[in-house]
Amino acid sequence: MKKKSMTEKPLLFFIGGTGETAPLCSSLAEHGYRLLVSTATDEPLSLPDIPDITRRTGRLDLAAMTDLIRQSRSSAVICAAHPYASRVRETAIAAGSALGLPCLIYDRPGTDVANLRRMQKQEADSNKLTGIMWVESHEQAAAFIGRARGAVLITTGANNLDVYACEARRTGVRIAVRILPRAESITKARKAGIADENIISQKGPFTEKETLEHIRRFNADLLITKESGTAGGFTEKIHAARRAGIPVVVIRRPRDSFPQNVRITQFFDEVIEWITRTLAVK
């Protein structure tokens, strides 16, 4: 195998796919690194068209990811996958660890829960917001469907729709789903038995006004979503529900645990500092 030149820029294996991928990769490239960006789908990311950034698409299991990292002669692994993509994170850590490479998890900043609770308390007196119910799983979230008198708007993505569709059929409640405009996502919704007229196929993040329009279009009196953070438009969803006067069921982020040697950060500058220190780039 060809050895790295002493002057060759270090290559980082970067697992992305979220809105943070492009700006974070751009920043790393500006600081002297090459990147192999791996994403599960070919969703547009607005990556800069420069020689130091290469992208490949397609899902990888542990063996395939390990082989790709080895063959690319990457110096470190950075995973900036969606905060709910626990399996992807686990695979990235396992692949990097198997090759003895340093690993970092970029964890999208979450929501200011304390601020949400203050908002909830302020609105309680005026009955504008019935509540924010926090749950741990899709199954727990689906259990709230039967409480709706009208319809339920679900913005948790295309995965796990069977859970919601099954509960909707059992209770006779109409559900509407908001998913990415991809053939794969639409197929999953249809296979779950969700009619096309109950599918919103658009790419977010969505503004408060857009989410409010979706709530009103289906006369929804319950919103089910994930705690996707600021970048995922979570706060806008909460404000839209508040304006509509309906409750929200929120699925908490997975409580992933990582090995002590894996760095976790929510800040771009700490990613740069970590990789610079770890690889001793001057």
N, C-alpha and C positions, 0 to 999 in steps of 0.2 A: 504494500500500500504506500502511496506517495506520502512523504512527510511534509509537514507544514513548513513553509519558508519562515525565516526569522522576521521578515517584514510583512508577512501576510496578516491581514486583519482577522481577528478572531471571529468565528462563525457561531451565532447563537441559534439554537433550535427554539422557535417561538410558536407556541400554540395559541391561536387567536380565534377570531370570529365575532367578537363583540365590537361595539362602537369605539372602544379604547384601543383597538388593535392598530389602526393607522397612525394616530398621534404618538403612541408609545414606540412603535417601530421607527417612525421618522426621527424621534428623539434619539433612539439608540444608534441609528445610522449616522446622525449628525455627530455623535460622540465617538465615531471611529469603529463601529462594528458592522459586520455583515450579518444578514438574517435569512434564515430559511423559515418562512411563515407557513405553518400547517393549519388548515381549516377543514372542518368536516364537509362543508358545502362550498359552492362557488359564489356565494352571496357577495355582491360588490362591497369592497372595503375602502376604496379611495386611497390605496397604498401609493406612495410616490413611485414613479417610473424611473428607478435608478438601478444601476448594476448591483449595488450592495444589498438589495432586497429581492428575494426570489420567493414565489408562492407556489405551494402545491395544495391540492384539494383531495378530499376523500377520507373516510373514517379509518382509523388505525387501531388494531388491537395491540396488545403489549409486544408480541414478537415483531410485528411489522414496524412499530414505532422504534423499538430498540435497534432493529436493523437499519432503519433510515437514519437515525441519529449517528450510529457507528459509521455508516458509509459516507455520510456528509462531513464527517470529522468535526462535528460540533464541539464547542468548548464548554457549553453550559446549556441548561434547559430552563426556559421561562414559560410558565403557563398562565395565560390571561383568558382562559375559557370562561364561559358564563358561570356565575356563582352557584348555579344549581347543577352544573355539570360535574358532579362528584366523581363519577367513573372516569371521566377524562383526566381530571386532576390526579386521581390515584394511578392511572396508567402512566402519566408523565413522570410522576415521582419514581415509580417503579422502574421505568426505562432508564431515567437518568442515574438512579442509584445503582442499577445493574452495570452501568458503564463507568461508575465512579465519578460522575460529573456533578458539579454544583447545581442545585435546583432552587428556583424561586417561584412562588405563587403570587400573582398580582390579583388581589381580592378587591373587586369593585367596591368603593365606599357604599355603606348601607345607608339606611334612613335614620334621621334623628328621631328615634322612637319617643324620647322624652318630649320633644316638641309636638309630636302627634298626640300624645296623651294630654298635653295642655290644651291643644286645639279641641280634642274630643270633650274635655271637661267644659270648655267655654261654650261649645255648641249644645251640650246636653240640656241646658236650661231652655233653649229655644226650640228643642226637639228637631233640629235640622239634621242631626246625625244620630241615628239610633245606636251605632256603635261600630268599633273595629274589633273583629274577633280574630285572634291569632291562633293558628293551628299548625300542626307539625307535618301533615301529609295531605295528598290529594283525596284520600279516602275520608279524612276528617272534614275537609272542605266540602266534599260532595254531600255530606250528611246534612248540610244546611239548605240544600236545594228545596227540600220539602216544606220549608218555612215560607217560601216565596208565594205571594198571591198572584203575581203577574208572571214575569219572566226573569231569568238569571243570565247576566252577561259574564262570560268566563274569558279571562285574558291571561291564562296560564300557559299558552302555547299549544302546539299540536300533539305533544306527547300526553299520554294518560287521559285522553278524551273519553275512552271507553268507560272509565270510572264515573264520569259525570253523566254520560249518556244513559248508562244503566240506571242510575238513580233518578234521572229525569223521566224515564219510561215507567219506573216503579211508582213515582209520585204523581205523574201526569203533568209535570211542570215543563214549560217550554224553556229551552236553553239556547242562547246565541253565543258563538265563539269568535274570538278575534285572533287570527293566526297570520303567519307570514305568507306572502304571495308566492309560494313555491308549490310545484305540483305534488311533491312529497307530503307537504302539510295538508293540502286540500284533500288528497287521497285518504289520509288518516282520518280526517273529519268525516268524510263520506262513509268510510268503512265503519265508523262508530255509529252511523245512522243519523247523522246531522244533515238536514236538508240544506241545499245551497242558499236558500233565502235566509237561513239563520247563520250564515258564515260571512264574517268580515275578513277579507283577505287583503291586508295592507301591512306595510312595513312601518314600524314606529321608530323612535318614541313618539307618542301622541301628545298633543297639547291638551290642556284641561277642556277647552272648547270642543275638541274632536271627541274626547271620551264622553263628554256630556251629550253630544249629539247621538252617539252610539247608544247610550243608556236610554235616551228618549225615543230613539227609533224603534226599539223593541219593548218599550214600556217596562223596562227592567226595574225591579224593586230590590235587587240584590246583585252585588258585584263580587266576583271571586278573582283574586289576583295573587301574584307573588311579590315578595319584598325585593324588588329588583333594583332598588337604589335610585339615586338621582339620574344616572345615565339611562336608566330604563323607564323613566317617566313615572316613577311610583307616586311621587307627591302630587303630580297632576291628576292621577287617578283618584287619589283620596279627596282632593279638592272638588273634582267633578262629582263624586258621590255625595259630598257634603252639599253641593248646590242642588243636586237632585233630591236630597233628603232620604237617601237609602243607605243601608248598612254595607259594610265591606268585610269579606272574609279574606284574610291574608295568610298565605302559607309561608312560614318562616324559612329562612335560609338553612340549608343542611349544616349541621354542626360537625363539620369535617375536622378530623384530628390528623396532624401531620407529624412526621418524624422531627426530632429536635434539630437535625441538620438542614432542614428545609426552611428557607427564609420566606416569610409572608409579609406583604406590605400592601397598603392602599394608596401609596403615593408614587407618582412618576419619578420624582427626584431621588427617592430611595432606591428605586430600581436601578437608576444610573449609578448611584453611589455604590450599591452592592456589587454590581457586575464589574465596575472599575476596580474596586478593592479586591474582589475575588480573583480576577484575572490579571491583576497588577498591570493594567494598561496605563501608560504614561501619556 
